[in-house]
Amino acid sequence: MRILLVEDDPTVRGFVAKGLSETGHLVEQADNGKDGLFLAVSEKFDVIILDRMLPGGIDGLRILETLRSQANATPVLILSALADVDDRVAGLKAGGDDYLTKPFAFSELLARVEALGRRGRNEAAPQTRLEISGLEMDLLSRSVKRDGQKIDLQPREFRLLEFLMRHAGQVVTRTMLLEGVWDYHFDPQTNVIDVHVSRLRQKVDKPFEAPLIHTVRNAGYMLRAD
């Protein structure tokens, strides 16, 4: 997706932009309201991530109101340190589609952005089955098969494989796995990821001809069919 990120805090902006780029999205950035408004009304984006409080005389709510007054329906995720109910309500009433308070976990931001992207494309209901190259996962029965053979997974292994399958063809970083599978928002400095990926490979790849789980040097892992 093509995403516009309007955020004045350089640390937050860099963190979010890097994470989105690592997951395959194209990110345009603005660090003030004036530039953010210009990009939002002059170019086409799939999703806009918009900070409420911005320098330049134009805040996030004004950008939102301008967009909606021009019948621009681009999905907007509001980022803000303002966490009171009244602040969230004001953001949604101004035309925001979702509201995420700071501090936040990148995995949650990514999930919300991708959900808004799907909504913008009018996609159907959430998937209940995942499939890639003969590997099938049924999210309702919590079962996995490859080439028709049942694969028994422990709960954490199932979550790890589900995360990889949902991001098939994309590099999945250690940070994404720690947040998305273990719910860690820090690096525990252990080899927990390597151990579980190794166990998963023993069950998903070793009994079959072609491997699906690949290591991407200095980046993370990728599930793909060669």
Number of C-alpha atoms within 10 A of each C-alpha: 16 16 22 24 25 28 27 20 12 10 10 13 18 14 11 19 19 13 19 20 13 16 17 14 14 14 18 15 18 19 18 21 26 18 14 26 20 12 18 23 14 8 8 14 19 20 25 27 24 27 27 23 18 20 13 12 10 17 19 27 23 15 22 25 17 17 19 15 11 9 9 14 15 20 22 24 24 24 26 21 14 14 13 9 9 10 15 20 12 12 23 18 13 18 21 25 17 18 21 20 16 11 10 13 16 18 19 13 20 16 12 17 23 15 17 21 22 17 14 14 10 9 10 8 8 8 10 11 14 15 15 15 12 12 18 20 22 15 14 9 9 15 15 23 16 19 10 10 11 13 14 14 17 9 10 13 17 19 17 20 23 19 17 21 21 13 16 20 16 17 21 21 17 16 17 23 20 19 17 19 20 14 12 14 15 9 10 9 6 8 8 12 16 11 10 15 17 14 14 20 16 12 15 23 16 12 11 12 7 12 15 19 21 16 13 12 7 8 12 17 21 20 22 18 14 8
